[in-house]
Amino acid sequence: MPSVAKVLKYEGLLLTGIALLVLVLATDMFVRFWFVFVLGPACLLGGLAMDLGSVTATLRRRTAKFGANAIVFTIVFLAIMVGVNVIAKGYDIRWDGTTAGVNTLSDQTVKILKSLKAPVNVIGFYAKGEAGTLEPLLKRYASAGGDNFGYELVDPDVHPEVLQRYSVNQRGAIVVESGERNTIIFDPTETGVTQAILKITQTKTGPICFVGGHGEASVEDDQDGGASYLKRLLENENHDVEPIVLAGRAIPPTCGAVVIAGPNRPLSPEEASTVKAWVADGGGLFLMAEPGAATGLEDWLGTLGIRLNDDIVVEPFVSPFYGSQLGVTPVVQDYPQNEITKDMTQPTLYRLARSLNLDGNTEPGVLTLPLLQTSEEAWGELKTQPLLESGEVQKDPEDLEGPLVLGATVEITKDADSPTADPDNPASDLDAPGEDEAKPALTQGKVVVIGDSSFLQNAMIGQLYNNNLALNAVAWLTGREETISIRPNRFEASDIFLTGEDRAKVFFVAVIAVPMLVSMFGIGLLIARGRKSNT
């Protein structure tokens, strides 16, 4: 009988402790596991009643005081746990432990939310329990957006009139609205919501015009060497994209910026004059020049202080399997001070790139700055043909020493009252202000030059921060500097969605069944050993 009493006492104490744990950590499980709340105290009281004499003797011992202290400390600990849970419900404090930062809003999203000039409201049409990660995501938006961001989740089965109001015909739709403008999306991710906010809050610039006809990467090409993915990214940022041909035509004045993505044949003199006139009239140009390929714009670039080197950039790297290697895929990890890359903290990757020489020989009113720079270990290989044919390379004394410039930006300014610059020399009429009067400087044109186009092609634009570089360059050229930022991370958290029944089963096995069985076995073993030692 004493052994049975001991088992009941200890098992009752264990089950009571588990019941309290459930009460503190998972109150909603009370209905499912009510028997634990009944069984624990019943076993404890039954064991005490069966061994009342022993209990009375134990209470008189000195150890009873220590036991009482332990009970008091346990009660205090549980009270602290309850208090922490109550306080935590009132404050939304989060720590993102993921290396990709998937539970933290991106720099782009935070910038957009901080710059909202009118309230934005998001309505998600989800039945209860179906919203998944959308609700915690919108909570982060609301925290960053303050009074200018609100959201609600509407059960379409309960409120069909709201569905009708927004002409939505299925659950899972998300309406993003601001004033009289709204858009409907079905992408419950940060990328989807942020792009929708951009669409309804920002006015469009003119289309981004991609020049064709010289072997450039095409926005209509879905192959690895095409730029169709970049087109989608630009459209997601509220830009239209339009292919154009320069032969015998002027650049449409509606273009927001012009992109020439790696021509393998030079522009004709007439086409080159068209491009120079575009920049002289205040347009933006994004030029990518491949190694060994003439662009037809070399002389004009010289007036901007840029010379295209006839090399291929080689950079050492360490392979985990083959040790130190030489490659033609330079990685830029540190960026010079430049508006386009000011927020970039991760590398960008290139393939078969040429370097630029910024000689500083510019006309007055031309500001040329480095944009991309390699490591000191890189060099510019001048013997390009053997490298391309055999893939073997070694550094020679005549090769260009690193660090090398892979990209540069140019701003051309003129005085407010000065005449229009000569299209063939856009900086020729840039007069310095007189000593007696200061004239405001106005941006006349912007140019971004990079010695590689592969970084924005479909095969590579998703690598590292390549997409941020391309999109930030376009934002700078179109005068939308406020959108220069780091976009939402493409990595998503791995989520497992459990039904209420699944959750209950997992909870019962992990929190109740396994600890209870292990503890019961341990208690039985201790009692058996105690009886053995007494005999």
Backbone torsions as a table, in degrees:
resi	resn	phi	psi	omega
1	MET	NA	-44.6	178.6
2	PRO	-58.0	-36.2	-179.7
3	SER	-64.8	-42.5	178.2
4	VAL	-62.7	-40.3	178.9
5	ALA	-62.7	-42.0	179.5
6	LYS	-62.7	-45.2	179.1
7	VAL	-58.9	-46.0	-179.9
8	LEU	-61.9	-42.3	-179.1
9	LYS	-62.9	-50.9	-176.2
10	TYR	-68.6	-40.9	178.4
11	GLU	-67.1	-37.4	177.3
12	GLY	-64.4	-41.4	178.1
13	LEU	-63.4	-40.6	179.6
14	LEU	-64.2	-48.4	-178.8
15	LEU	-64.8	-35.1	176.9
16	THR	-64.7	-40.7	177.2
17	GLY	-62.9	-42.0	177.4
18	ILE	-63.3	-39.2	179.1
19	ALA	-61.2	-43.2	178.3
20	LEU	-64.7	-37.8	179.1
21	LEU	-62.9	-44.1	177.2
22	VAL	-61.6	-41.0	-178.6
23	LEU	-62.8	-37.7	-177.5
24	VAL	-79.1	-45.3	-170.5
25	LEU	-94.6	-25.0	-175.3
26	ALA	-146.9	71.1	-176.4
27	THR	-59.2	-34.3	-176.7
28	ASP	-67.2	-11.3	179.7
29	MET	-87.0	-1.2	-174.9
30	PHE	-58.1	-44.2	-176.0
31	VAL	-64.7	-39.7	-176.9
32	ARG	-71.0	-35.4	-173.1
33	PHE	-119.4	41.8	-179.6
34	TRP	-60.7	-29.7	-175.7
35	PHE	-63.9	-28.2	178.3
36	VAL	-66.4	-38.1	179.9
37	PHE	-69.0	-25.9	179.3
38	VAL	-89.4	-44.8	-174.1
39	LEU	-65.9	-40.6	-177.6
40	GLY	-60.5	-60.4	178.6
41	PRO	-60.1	-33.5	-179.8
42	ALA	-64.7	-45.0	178.5
43	CYS	-63.8	-42.3	-179.0
44	LEU	-62.5	-47.7	-180.0
45	LEU	-66.2	-38.6	178.7
46	GLY	-63.7	-42.6	179.0
47	GLY	-64.9	-40.6	178.9
48	LEU	-65.5	-39.9	-179.5
49	ALA	-66.3	-37.9	-178.8
50	MET	-71.9	-23.3	-176.6
51	ASP	-127.2	47.4	-174.3
52	LEU	-63.3	-38.0	-179.4
53	GLY	-63.7	-42.7	179.2
54	SER	-65.6	-37.7	179.4
55	VAL	-63.7	-43.1	-179.5
56	THR	-62.7	-41.9	179.9
57	ALA	-66.8	-37.9	-178.8
58	THR	-65.6	-39.1	-178.4
59	LEU	-64.2	-23.1	-179.4
60	ARG	-82.7	-15.3	-176.5
61	ARG	-77.7	163.7	179.6
62	ARG	-66.7	-33.5	-178.1
63	THR	-66.0	-20.0	179.3
64	ALA	-62.4	-34.2	178.6
65	LYS	-62.9	-42.9	178.9
66	PHE	-65.2	-37.0	177.7
67	GLY	-64.2	-40.2	178.4
68	ALA	-62.9	-41.0	177.6
69	ASN	-61.7	-40.3	179.6
70	ALA	-62.4	-39.9	179.1
71	ILE	-64.9	-42.1	179.6
72	VAL	-61.5	-46.5	180.0
73	PHE	-62.6	-37.1	178.1
74	THR	-63.4	-44.0	179.3
75	ILE	-62.6	-42.7	178.9
76	VAL	-62.0	-42.7	179.8
77	PHE	-61.1	-45.3	179.1
78	LEU	-63.1	-37.3	178.2
79	ALA	-63.8	-40.5	178.1
80	ILE	-63.5	-42.6	179.5
81	MET	-61.0	-43.4	178.2
82	VAL	-62.7	-42.6	179.2
83	GLY	-62.2	-42.4	178.5
84	VAL	-61.3	-42.3	179.5
85	ASN	-64.3	-39.7	179.1
86	VAL	-64.7	-44.2	-179.8
87	ILE	-66.1	-40.3	-177.8
88	ALA	-62.3	-31.5	179.2
89	LYS	-67.1	-24.6	-178.6
90	GLY	-89.7	-9.7	-177.6
91	TYR	-132.0	132.1	179.9
92	ASP	-96.6	84.8	179.9
93	ILE	-110.2	125.3	-174.9
94	ARG	-129.3	149.1	170.5
95	TRP	-125.1	128.4	179.7
96	ASP	-96.9	109.1	-178.8
97	GLY	-94.2	3.3	-179.5
98	THR	-81.6	141.3	179.8
99	THR	-66.5	-29.7	-179.3
100	ALA	-85.9	-6.2	179.4
101	GLY	66.3	35.6	-174.7
102	VAL	-72.4	-14.4	179.0
103	ASN	-103.4	16.3	178.2
104	THR	-122.9	135.9	178.0
105	LEU	-63.9	142.0	-179.5
106	SER	-70.7	163.7	177.1
107	ASP	-59.4	-40.0	-179.9
108	GLN	-61.3	-47.6	-178.4
109	THR	-62.0	-44.6	-179.3
110	VAL	-62.4	-42.7	178.6
111	LYS	-60.4	-44.5	-178.7
112	ILE	-64.7	-43.2	-179.6
113	LEU	-65.3	-39.3	-180.0
114	LYS	-68.4	-26.8	-175.7
115	SER	-95.3	4.5	-179.6
116	LEU	-60.9	130.3	179.2
117	LYS	-102.2	-10.0	177.8
118	ALA	-140.1	151.6	-179.0
119	PRO	-61.3	141.4	175.1
120	VAL	-118.6	134.0	-179.8
121	ASN	-124.2	137.3	179.5
122	VAL	-117.9	130.3	178.9
123	ILE	-121.2	119.2	178.1
124	GLY	-104.9	126.7	-178.5
125	PHE	-95.7	91.4	-178.3
126	TYR	-136.5	141.0	171.8
127	ALA	-70.7	161.4	-177.0
128	LYS	-58.3	128.1	178.9
129	GLY	88.6	-2.7	-177.0
130	GLU	-99.3	-9.7	-172.5
131	ALA	-69.6	-20.7	177.7
132	GLY	58.8	-125.2	-176.4
133	THR	-83.8	-3.8	-176.6
134	LEU	-65.7	-43.4	-176.5
135	GLU	-63.0	-49.7	176.5
136	PRO	-62.1	-30.9	176.3
137	LEU	-64.7	-45.7	-179.8
138	LEU	-67.8	-28.6	174.9
139	LYS	-63.5	-39.2	178.0
140	ARG	-67.5	-37.6	175.6
141	TYR	-60.9	-46.5	-178.0
142	ALA	-63.1	-37.2	178.9
143	SER	-65.2	-39.2	-179.2
144	ALA	-81.4	-31.2	-175.0
145	GLY	-87.7	-14.4	178.3
146	GLY	62.4	-137.7	-175.1
147	ASP	-70.5	-16.9	-177.6
148	ASN	-89.5	6.3	177.8
149	PHE	-135.6	129.5	176.0
150	GLY	-139.0	160.5	-179.9
151	TYR	-151.7	159.5	172.2
152	GLU	-153.5	150.0	175.8
153	LEU	-108.0	124.5	-175.2
154	VAL	-114.9	127.1	175.7
155	ASP	-77.6	113.7	-176.0
156	PRO	-65.2	-22.5	178.5
157	ASP	-77.0	-28.8	-178.6
158	VAL	-88.7	-34.0	-177.0
159	HIS	-126.5	68.6	178.9
160	PRO	-64.6	-22.6	-179.7
161	GLU	-66.0	-29.5	177.2
162	VAL	-71.3	-38.6	174.3
163	LEU	-56.2	-44.8	-177.8
164	GLN	-67.0	-36.1	-178.5
165	ARG	-60.5	-37.2	-177.5
166	TYR	-102.1	10.7	179.3
167	SER	56.1	39.6	177.3
168	VAL	-100.7	135.4	-175.5
169	ASN	-118.3	12.6	178.7
170	GLN	-156.4	153.2	177.3
171	ARG	-73.6	158.9	-176.5
172	GLY	92.5	-7.4	177.0
173	ALA	-77.4	149.3	177.8
174	ILE	-128.3	120.4	178.2
175	VAL	-98.5	127.3	175.5
176	VAL	-115.4	120.7	-174.0
177	GLU	-133.3	149.8	174.5
178	SER	-150.6	114.6	-175.6
179	GLY	63.4	-127.3	-179.4
180	GLU	-92.7	-2.0	-178.5
181	ARG	-99.9	140.1	175.7
182	ASN	-152.5	160.8	176.0
183	THR	-143.7	154.2	-178.5
184	ILE	-116.3	129.2	179.2
185	ILE	-128.2	165.7	176.2
186	PHE	-128.4	27.0	-178.2
187	ASP	-115.8	98.2	-175.4
188	PRO	-83.0	39.0	179.4
189	THR	-113.7	169.6	179.0
190	GLU	-62.1	-39.9	178.7
191	THR	-58.5	-47.3	-178.3
192	GLY	-63.8	-45.1	-177.2
193	VAL	-69.0	-43.3	-179.0
194	THR	-64.5	-41.9	178.4
195	GLN	-63.9	-36.0	177.3
196	ALA	-66.1	-39.3	177.9
197	ILE	-64.3	-42.8	176.6
198	LEU	-57.8	-42.3	-174.6
199	LYS	-62.7	-37.9	-174.2
200	ILE	-95.8	-10.1	-176.4
201	THR	-110.5	-16.9	-176.8
202	GLN	-117.4	140.8	175.5
203	THR	-79.5	149.0	-178.3
204	LYS	-77.6	144.5	166.2
205	THR	-83.1	-179.8	173.6
206	GLY	-65.9	166.5	-178.2
207	PRO	-63.5	149.4	173.3
208	ILE	-83.1	115.9	-171.6
209	CYS	-97.2	118.3	179.9
210	PHE	-97.9	119.7	-179.0
211	VAL	-75.4	137.8	176.2
212	GLY	-128.1	173.1	176.8
213	GLY	107.6	-2.9	-178.8
214	HIS	-128.9	20.2	-179.1
215	GLY	85.7	17.8	179.7
216	GLU	-70.7	159.4	172.5
217	ALA	-63.0	130.0	-174.5
218	SER	-100.2	139.9	178.2
219	VAL	-74.8	-7.9	177.3
220	GLU	-97.0	-2.1	-174.9
221	ASP	-96.1	121.2	-179.5
222	ASP	-91.7	-1.3	179.4
223	GLN	-74.7	173.2	-177.1
224	ASP	-56.3	-35.7	-178.0
225	GLY	-86.4	-0.1	178.9
226	GLY	-85.4	-178.9	-178.4
227	ALA	-128.4	28.7	-178.9
228	SER	-66.6	-32.1	178.9
229	TYR	-68.1	-38.5	175.6
230	LEU	-62.1	-38.1	177.8
231	LYS	-58.5	-45.1	179.7
232	ARG	-64.2	-39.2	178.8
233	LEU	-63.4	-41.4	179.5
234	LEU	-66.3	-40.3	178.4
235	GLU	-65.6	-34.9	176.7
236	ASN	-64.9	-23.5	178.5
237	GLU	-97.9	21.9	173.5
238	ASN	72.5	28.5	172.7
239	HIS	-106.0	139.9	165.9
240	ASP	-85.8	153.4	-179.1
241	VAL	-125.6	134.4	-175.0
242	GLU	-140.3	122.4	172.9
243	PRO	-74.4	140.7	177.9
244	ILE	-135.2	160.0	175.3
245	VAL	-123.3	133.4	-175.2
246	LEU	-87.6	-21.3	-171.8
247	ALA	-54.6	110.6	176.8
248	GLY	70.7	11.6	-176.8
249	ARG	-130.7	151.3	172.9
250	ALA	-84.2	157.0	175.2
251	ILE	-69.9	129.1	179.9
252	PRO	-54.8	130.7	-178.5
253	PRO	-64.5	-15.1	-179.9
254	THR	-78.7	-12.5	-177.5
255	CYS	-60.0	135.9	174.8
256	GLY	-79.8	-32.9	176.6
257	ALA	-162.3	158.6	179.4
258	VAL	-114.7	133.9	-179.9
259	VAL	-118.8	127.7	173.5
260	ILE	-118.8	101.3	-167.9
261	ALA	-99.7	80.8	171.1
262	GLY	73.8	60.3	177.1
263	PRO	-67.3	139.1	173.8
264	ASN	-102.7	2.8	169.4
265	ARG	-130.2	142.6	-175.7
266	PRO	-70.9	151.3	171.8
267	LEU	-66.4	146.1	175.8
268	SER	-69.6	161.8	177.7
269	PRO	-54.9	-38.2	179.9
270	GLU	-66.8	-41.9	178.7
271	GLU	-65.8	-39.9	178.5
272	ALA	-61.9	-40.8	177.9
273	SER	-63.6	-36.8	177.6
274	THR	-62.0	-43.1	-179.9
275	VAL	-66.0	-43.7	-179.7
276	LYS	-63.7	-39.9	178.2
277	ALA	-64.2	-36.7	178.5
278	TRP	-60.3	-48.0	-179.7
279	VAL	-66.9	-39.7	-180.0
280	ALA	-61.5	-30.1	179.7
281	ASP	-85.7	6.9	175.9
282	GLY	102.2	11.2	-179.0
283	GLY	-83.1	168.2	178.3
284	GLY	-109.1	138.6	-178.4
285	LEU	-127.4	130.0	175.4
286	PHE	-114.2	105.5	-175.6
287	LEU	-112.1	127.9	173.6
288	MET	-117.5	125.0	-173.9
289	ALA	-116.0	118.9	-179.2
290	GLU	-80.1	152.9	177.5
291	PRO	-58.1	136.6	175.8
292	GLY	75.3	-1.8	-178.5
293	ALA	-109.1	125.9	177.1
294	ALA	-77.4	144.6	-179.8
295	THR	-101.8	-20.4	-173.4
296	GLY	85.0	-0.7	-178.2
297	LEU	-115.6	11.8	-173.1
298	GLU	-60.1	-45.7	-177.9
299	ASP	-63.6	-42.0	179.6
300	TRP	-65.7	-41.6	177.1
301	LEU	-59.8	-33.4	177.3
302	GLY	-60.2	-35.6	177.7
303	THR	-69.4	-17.8	177.5
304	LEU	-94.9	4.5	177.6
305	GLY	84.0	20.3	-178.3
306	ILE	-122.0	127.4	172.1
307	ARG	-119.9	131.2	178.9
308	LEU	-83.1	117.9	179.4
309	ASN	-76.4	145.1	179.6
310	ASP	-91.4	68.1	-175.4
311	ASP	-141.2	176.6	169.1
312	ILE	-127.6	129.6	-175.7
313	VAL	-76.9	127.2	177.9
314	VAL	-115.3	134.5	-179.0
315	GLU	-135.9	128.7	176.1
316	PRO	-66.9	148.1	173.8
317	PHE	-148.4	163.7	-177.8
318	VAL	-109.8	121.5	176.5
319	SER	-93.5	137.7	179.7
320	PRO	-64.7	-19.3	-177.6
321	PHE	-106.2	-31.9	-173.7
322	TYR	-115.9	2.7	178.2
323	GLY	76.3	-148.4	-176.5
324	SER	-68.3	130.6	-178.6
325	GLN	-134.1	165.3	173.0
326	LEU	-113.1	135.8	-178.0
327	GLY	-137.3	161.6	177.4
328	VAL	-107.2	25.6	175.6
329	THR	-117.8	75.0	-177.4
330	PRO	-63.2	146.2	178.2
331	VAL	-115.9	126.0	176.2
332	VAL	-97.6	119.6	-177.7
333	GLN	-114.0	-26.9	177.9
334	ASP	-117.4	130.8	-174.6
335	TYR	-110.7	135.7	172.9
336	PRO	-62.2	162.8	-179.6
337	GLN	-65.5	112.9	-178.2
338	ASN	-155.4	144.4	-177.1
339	GLU	-58.9	-35.8	-174.9
340	ILE	-69.9	-37.5	-173.6
341	THR	-108.0	13.8	-172.4
342	LYS	-62.2	-28.1	-177.8
343	ASP	-101.3	2.1	-173.6
344	MET	-85.4	125.5	-178.7
345	THR	-118.4	-5.4	-178.9
346	GLN	-114.1	159.0	-175.1
347	PRO	-71.2	163.2	168.0
348	THR	-121.4	150.8	-170.4
349	LEU	-120.9	139.8	-177.2
350	TYR	-132.4	164.8	179.3
351	ARG	-143.1	127.9	-176.7
352	LEU	50.9	64.8	-178.5
353	ALA	-102.5	152.7	172.9
354	ARG	-109.2	156.7	-178.9
355	SER	-97.7	163.7	178.5
356	LEU	-114.7	148.7	174.4
357	ASN	-112.3	114.6	177.6
358	LEU	-95.9	96.8	-172.2
359	ASP	-86.2	-6.7	178.1
360	GLY	78.6	-0.3	-179.5
361	ASN	-87.8	80.1	-179.3
362	THR	-116.2	158.7	174.1
363	GLU	-73.3	160.7	175.0
364	PRO	-58.4	141.6	179.3
365	GLY	87.2	5.7	179.1
366	VAL	-111.9	121.3	179.3
367	LEU	-112.1	112.1	-179.7
368	THR	-112.8	126.9	-176.8
369	LEU	-129.4	145.3	173.9
370	PRO	-67.9	144.9	179.9
371	LEU	-114.0	-41.5	-177.6
372	LEU	-130.8	139.3	-177.7
373	GLN	-143.9	135.3	-179.2
374	THR	-80.0	179.2	174.2
375	SER	-76.4	169.5	178.8
376	GLU	-69.1	-23.7	-178.3
377	GLU	-74.5	-18.8	-178.7
378	ALA	-74.1	158.3	173.3
379	TRP	-147.6	162.3	178.5
380	GLY	-96.7	109.9	-178.5
381	GLU	-80.1	117.7	-177.7
382	LEU	-85.7	-22.3	176.6
383	LYS	-87.5	75.0	-172.0
384	THR	-73.2	-33.9	-175.4
385	GLN	-65.2	-49.5	176.3
386	PRO	-59.1	-35.7	179.4
387	LEU	-63.9	-44.3	-178.6
388	LEU	-70.0	-32.2	-176.7
389	GLU	-80.1	-43.6	-174.4
390	SER	-107.2	-20.1	-176.2
391	GLY	77.8	0.6	-179.9
392	GLU	-99.1	142.7	-175.9
393	VAL	-152.5	149.9	171.1
394	GLN	-145.7	153.1	-176.9
395	LYS	-79.1	128.2	179.0
396	ASP	-111.5	159.0	-178.8
397	PRO	-57.6	-32.3	-177.0
398	GLU	-81.2	-9.9	179.5
399	ASP	-67.0	158.4	-177.1
400	LEU	-78.2	129.8	-178.0
401	GLU	-79.2	143.2	174.3
402	GLY	-83.1	166.0	1.5
403	PRO	-73.4	147.1	-177.5
404	LEU	-110.9	147.4	176.8
405	VAL	-88.0	123.8	178.0
406	LEU	-100.3	-17.7	-178.4
407	GLY	-154.3	156.4	-178.8
408	ALA	-148.9	158.1	173.7
409	THR	-119.4	150.2	179.5
410	VAL	-131.9	132.1	171.1
411	GLU	-119.2	126.0	178.6
412	ILE	-109.4	124.6	-178.0
413	THR	-120.2	157.4	175.5
414	LYS	-143.9	162.0	177.1
415	ASP	-72.0	152.2	-176.1
416	ALA	-59.9	-31.7	-175.5
417	ASP	-101.0	3.9	-176.5
418	SER	-81.1	155.1	179.9
419	PRO	-71.3	165.7	179.1
420	THR	-64.1	140.1	-177.5
421	ALA	-70.9	155.8	174.4
422	ASP	-64.7	126.6	-178.4
423	PRO	-57.1	-30.9	-179.4
424	ASP	-81.4	-12.4	177.0
425	ASN	-150.1	81.2	-169.7
426	PRO	-62.1	-15.9	-179.5
427	ALA	-100.3	3.7	-170.8
428	SER	-70.8	-29.6	-177.0
429	ASP	-103.8	22.0	-179.2
430	LEU	-85.3	93.1	-177.6
431	ASP	-83.2	139.4	175.8
432	ALA	-72.9	147.2	179.9
433	PRO	-65.0	147.5	-179.9
434	GLY	-69.3	166.3	-177.4
435	GLU	-70.8	-27.5	-174.9
436	ASP	-87.5	-19.2	-177.7
437	GLU	-141.3	141.1	179.2
438	ALA	-102.8	123.9	-179.8
439	LYS	-103.2	137.9	179.7
440	PRO	-65.6	137.4	178.7
441	ALA	-87.0	129.4	179.4
442	LEU	-113.9	142.0	176.8
443	THR	-69.8	124.3	-179.6
444	GLN	-96.2	-34.4	179.7
445	GLY	-165.6	157.9	179.6
446	LYS	-131.7	142.3	180.0
447	VAL	-136.6	136.4	169.9
448	VAL	-118.7	126.2	179.5
449	VAL	-122.2	127.6	177.3
450	ILE	-131.8	137.4	-176.4
451	GLY	-83.2	37.5	-179.9
452	ASP	-170.8	143.2	175.1
453	SER	-115.3	-8.6	-175.6
454	SER	-66.5	-25.2	-175.8
455	PHE	-65.0	-23.5	180.0
456	LEU	-103.5	2.6	177.9
457	GLN	-76.4	162.0	-173.3
458	ASN	-54.0	-35.6	-175.4
459	ALA	-71.5	-20.6	-171.5
460	MET	-127.6	-13.4	-173.6
461	ILE	-66.9	-21.2	176.9
462	GLY	-83.7	-1.4	-178.8
463	GLN	-82.6	133.0	172.4
464	LEU	48.7	-127.4	-177.8
465	TYR	-104.8	22.5	-177.9
466	ASN	-57.8	-41.9	-178.9
467	ASN	-65.0	-37.4	178.8
468	ASN	-64.8	-38.9	178.4
469	LEU	-62.6	-49.2	-178.2
470	ALA	-62.4	-45.6	-177.4
471	LEU	-70.2	-37.5	177.6
472	ASN	-66.4	-37.0	177.7
473	ALA	-62.4	-43.2	178.2
474	VAL	-65.9	-40.5	178.2
475	ALA	-60.1	-41.5	179.3
476	TRP	-67.1	-41.9	-179.3
477	LEU	-66.8	-31.4	-177.8
478	THR	-93.0	4.7	177.7
479	GLY	77.1	19.4	177.9
480	ARG	-106.5	57.6	-176.9
481	GLU	-60.1	-25.3	-178.4
482	GLU	-67.8	-16.6	178.9
483	THR	-95.8	1.3	175.5
484	ILE	-69.0	118.6	-171.9
485	SER	-170.4	-173.8	174.7
486	ILE	-106.0	124.1	-175.1
487	ARG	-74.7	167.1	178.4
488	PRO	-56.8	141.8	179.7
489	ASN	-65.6	138.3	-178.0
490	ARG	-77.0	-19.0	179.3
491	PHE	-73.2	135.9	178.5
492	GLU	-112.7	149.7	177.3
493	ALA	-67.1	148.1	177.7
494	SER	-86.9	111.0	-175.3
495	ASP	-109.9	142.6	172.9
496	ILE	-117.3	121.6	-178.5
497	PHE	-99.2	123.1	-177.8
498	LEU	-113.7	141.2	171.9
499	THR	-73.4	169.6	178.0
500	GLY	-60.3	-37.5	179.1
501	GLU	-67.8	-42.0	177.5
502	ASP	-61.5	-43.5	-178.9
503	ARG	-63.2	-40.2	179.9
504	ALA	-63.8	-41.2	179.6
505	LYS	-64.5	-45.0	179.3
506	VAL	-62.3	-42.2	-179.4
507	PHE	-63.5	-44.3	-177.5
508	PHE	-63.0	-45.1	-178.0
509	VAL	-67.1	-46.9	-172.5
510	ALA	-76.8	-37.7	-171.6
511	VAL	-99.7	-28.3	-174.5
512	ILE	-112.7	-59.2	-169.2
513	ALA	-65.0	-54.9	-176.2
514	VAL	-62.7	-51.8	178.2
515	PRO	-59.3	-37.1	-177.9
516	MET	-67.2	-44.8	-179.6
517	LEU	-64.7	-43.5	179.6
518	VAL	-63.4	-43.7	-179.3
519	SER	-67.6	-39.1	178.0
520	MET	-62.7	-42.0	177.5
521	PHE	-62.4	-42.3	179.6
522	GLY	-64.8	-41.5	179.3
523	ILE	-64.6	-44.3	178.1
524	GLY	-60.9	-40.2	179.6
525	LEU	-64.5	-42.6	179.4
526	LEU	-64.1	-41.3	-179.8
527	ILE	-65.6	-42.0	179.7
528	ALA	-62.4	-41.7	178.9
529	ARG	-66.5	-35.6	178.7
530	GLY	-65.8	-40.3	178.6
531	ARG	-67.4	-36.3	-179.0
532	LYS	-66.5	-39.9	-178.6
533	SER	-71.1	-26.6	-179.9
534	ASN	-77.1	-22.6	179.7
535	THR	-88.0	NA	NA
